[in-house]
Amino acid sequence: MVRKLVVLAVIASFALAGVVGCGSKVTKSNYDKISDGMTTAQVEGILGKGQKASAGVSIAGLSVTGDVYQWKDGDKSISVVFKDGKVVGKSQSGL
């Protein structure tokens, strides 16, 4: 009986890990949906709530002032730069 409970617990933990892993919104498909001019709310509708990373960034050697938000899942990440509440740039890693 104890052995069956241990086996069930192991199976349940693998199943839960699979469900959690499948729910990631940090994907190439979602990254491609983000475009300049989108609002913060529109991006959060695609990716969920992000983490504020900084208030300024350098993109392709140009300094851009704005809010940078990141979404991460393991080694994958999406960064989006907002100025006045609208997307002005984005970058990705590991997608």
HELIX and SHEET records of a PDB file:
HELIX    1   1 VAL A    2  CYS A   22  1                                  21    
HELIX    2   2 LYS A   28  LYS A   33  1                                   6    
HELIX    3   3 THR A   40  LEU A   47  1                                   8    
SHEET    1   A 4 GLN A  51  ILE A  59  0                                        
SHEET    2   A 4 LEU A  62  ASP A  73 -1                                        
SHEET    3   A 4 LYS A  76  LYS A  83 -1                                        
SHEET    4   A 4 LYS A  86  SER A  93 -1                                        
END                                                                             
